[in-house]
Amino acid sequence: MFAVTATSFDAENPLNGLTLGEVAEPVIPEGWVLVDLRAAALNHHDLWSLKGVGLRPEQLPMILGCDGAGVDSEGNEVIVHAVIADPDAGDGDETLDPRRSLLSERFPGTLAQRIAVPRRNLIPKPASLTFEEAACLPTSWLTAYRMLFTRAGLRPGDTVLIQGAGGGVATAAIVLARAAGLRVWATSRSDEKRAKAQELGAHATFATDERLPERVDAVIETVGKATWAQSIRAARPGGVVVVSGATTGDDPSADLTQVFFLQRSVIGSTMGTRGELQRLVSMVDSTGVRPVIDSVRPLSDARSGFADMFGGDHFGKIVFSI
Ligand SMILES: NC(=O)c1ccc[n+]([C@@H]2O[C@H](COP(=O)([O-])OP(=O)(O)OC[C@H]3O[C@@H](n4cnc5c(N)ncnc54)[C@H](OP(=O)(O)O)[C@@H]3O)[C@@H](O)[C@H]2O)c1
């Protein structure tokens, strides 16, 4: 089958290790099922993998991709939950299990014609969503959902600041926060992306590092070093900064005085549970909000999608049809 794999690591030029071509069909362990993928979406995680973050050389070649939607062997239209839990972990929060992995970390990912996954990782795809829209939900959108509603505990009427408005997680957070009745503020480096963020539902947008008119209940942080100082200062006394990524670096000043003096909380977040993915899918289905798609291209053009994400000019999800 055709697949997009990481075949080597390059921290400076991650596309050097990207290989497109024929690979062996998936092996299907007991309790797992085969899914014919119809669409897959790209995440920053795929670039990290090509840089050697989260993968060891002996795991190469590895099929990339966390996000996918397709049809299972019984003909059901499904969305794939990318968190592979330890089979003995029970029904608790699988994201907290230290033995859990994401697709493309230990098991082959979604940038392929077919994938094998545990049966419990399949969520029914509502008919209202296209495969391309559904494929956007399991990583960035699920991460944004958990950050806003589980980890920050935001409620209608609260104000949230979303950093790096053009990102996959950030665009999801803008749309979901607006649909949930929050006051939504977003930052971006680009005027054009700030305008697009307002079209998506942000009530106000600001340049990265611009002084905000007032403090917010929570900050959604995925940019890292470039925005951290603003994020810590933007939270109100007792407010929270929820962080799930650090695209620009993970070693900013911790700004401890800002944390303790105004009693702010810094909360980590990663992906989401199967139950959260089901609630997200239900929310998208019932509210009519849809993933923000930067572009859809065939999987055979995956290299150009990776290049666009590496360049950082995209707005929303880069999707591949399969
Ligand atoms: N923990 C998890 O479960 C999880 C899940 C999903 C993603 N993540 C992580 O979260 C991060 C974002 O992921 P994503 O898929 O949303 O990535 P993405 O689509 O590439 O978005 C990254 C955004 O960061 C902003 N940015 C980049 N460089 C910047 C700079 N120098 N200064 C200010 N802003 C900058 C950009 O926003 P503007 O261009 O609008 O300024 C960009 O759109 C990644 O590091 C990813 O690994 C983690």
The ligand as an SDF file (V2000), in Angstrom:
LIG
                    3D

 48 52  0  0  0  0  0  0  0  0999 V2000
    0.3210   17.7560   23.7010 N   0  0  0  0  0  0  0  0  0  0  0  0
   -0.4750   17.4230   22.7070 C   0  0  0  0  0  0  0  0  0  0  0  0
   -1.2900   16.5120   22.8190 O   0  0  0  0  0  0  0  0  0  0  0  0
   -0.4250   18.1970   21.4340 C   0  0  0  0  0  0  0  0  0  0  0  0
   -1.4330   18.0500   20.4780 C   0  0  0  0  0  0  0  0  0  0  0  0
   -1.3970   18.8550   19.3250 C   0  0  0  0  0  0  0  0  0  0  0  0
   -0.3230   19.7370   19.1580 C   0  0  0  0  0  0  0  0  0  0  0  0
    0.6590   19.8090   20.0990 N   0  0  0  0  0  0  0  0  0  0  0  0
    1.7910   20.7440   19.9410 C   0  0  0  0  0  0  0  0  0  0  0  0
    1.2700   22.0650   19.8940 O   0  0  0  0  0  0  0  0  0  0  0  0
    2.0610   22.8470   18.9830 C   0  0  0  0  0  0  0  0  0  0  0  0
    1.1480   23.4470   17.9380 C   0  0  0  0  0  0  0  0  0  0  0  0
    0.6420   22.3850   17.1490 O   0  0  0  0  0  0  0  0  0  0  0  0
   -0.2120   22.6910   15.8520 P   0  0  0  0  0  0  0  0  0  0  0  0
   -0.4920   21.4280   15.1840 O   0  0  0  0  0  0  0  0  0  0  0  0
   -1.3190   23.6060   16.2300 O   0  0  0  0  0  0  0  0  0  0  0  0
    0.9220   23.4520   15.0230 O   0  0  0  0  0  0  0  0  0  0  0  0
    0.8440   24.5050   13.9010 P   0  0  0  0  0  0  0  0  0  0  0  0
   -0.4440   24.3090   13.1640 O   0  0  0  0  0  0  0  0  0  0  0  0
    2.1320   24.4160   13.1740 O   0  0  0  0  0  0  0  0  0  0  0  0
    0.7540   25.9220   14.6900 O   0  0  0  0  0  0  0  0  0  0  0  0
    1.8090   26.5340   15.3280 C   0  0  0  0  0  0  0  0  0  0  0  0
    1.4600   28.0340   15.4960 C   0  0  0  0  0  0  0  0  0  0  0  0
    2.4400   28.6120   16.3390 O   0  0  0  0  0  0  0  0  0  0  0  0
    2.5960   29.9620   15.9770 C   0  0  0  0  0  0  0  0  0  0  0  0
    4.0350   30.2810   15.8770 N   0  0  0  0  0  0  0  0  0  0  0  0
    4.9650   29.5680   15.2430 C   0  0  0  0  0  0  0  0  0  0  0  0
    6.1630   30.1700   15.3580 N   0  0  0  0  0  0  0  0  0  0  0  0
    5.9430   31.2950   16.0820 C   0  0  0  0  0  0  0  0  0  0  0  0
    6.7750   32.3440   16.5450 C   0  0  0  0  0  0  0  0  0  0  0  0
    8.0920   32.3750   16.2860 N   0  0  0  0  0  0  0  0  0  0  0  0
    6.2310   33.3370   17.2760 N   0  0  0  0  0  0  0  0  0  0  0  0
    4.9090   33.3190   17.5480 C   0  0  0  0  0  0  0  0  0  0  0  0
    4.0760   32.3540   17.1170 N   0  0  0  0  0  0  0  0  0  0  0  0
    4.5960   31.3570   16.4110 C   0  0  0  0  0  0  0  0  0  0  0  0
    1.9720   30.1910   14.6350 C   0  0  0  0  0  0  0  0  0  0  0  0
    0.8600   31.0340   14.7820 O   0  0  0  0  0  0  0  0  0  0  0  0
    0.7530   32.4360   13.9670 P   0  0  0  0  0  0  0  0  0  0  0  0
    1.4090   32.1940   12.6410 O   0  0  0  0  0  0  0  0  0  0  0  0
   -0.6960   32.6800   13.9110 O   0  0  0  0  0  0  0  0  0  0  0  0
    1.5030   33.4670   14.8100 O   0  0  0  0  0  0  0  0  0  0  0  0
    1.5770   28.7960   14.2040 C   0  0  0  0  0  0  0  0  0  0  0  0
    0.3790   28.8320   13.4530 O   0  0  0  0  0  0  0  0  0  0  0  0
    3.1250   21.9160   18.4080 C   0  0  0  0  0  0  0  0  0  0  0  0
    4.3260   22.1110   19.0940 O   0  0  0  0  0  0  0  0  0  0  0  0
    2.5580   20.5330   18.6570 C   0  0  0  0  0  0  0  0  0  0  0  0
    3.5620   19.5540   18.7780 O   0  0  0  0  0  0  0  0  0  0  0  0
    0.6150   19.0560   21.2260 C   0  0  0  0  0  0  0  0  0  0  0  0
  1  2  1  0
  2  3  2  0
  2  4  1  0
  4  5  1  0
  4 48  2  0
  5  6  2  0
  6  7  1  0
  7  8  2  0
  8  9  1  0
  8 48  1  0
  9 10  1  0
  9 46  1  0
 10 11  1  0
 11 12  1  0
 11 44  1  0
 12 13  1  0
 13 14  1  0
 14 15  2  0
 14 16  1  0
 14 17  1  0
 17 18  1  0
 18 19  2  0
 18 20  1  0
 18 21  1  0
 21 22  1  0
 22 23  1  0
 23 24  1  0
 23 42  1  0
 24 25  1  0
 25 26  1  0
 25 36  1  0
 26 27  1  0
 26 35  1  0
 27 28  2  0
 28 29  1  0
 29 30  1  0
 29 35  2  0
 30 31  1  0
 30 32  2  0
 32 33  1  0
 33 34  2  0
 34 35  1  0
 36 37  1  0
 36 42  1  0
 37 38  1  0
 38 39  2  0
 38 40  1  0
 38 41  1  0
 42 43  1  0
 44 45  1  0
 44 46  1  0
 46 47  1  0
M  CHG  2   8   1  16  -1
M  END
$$$$
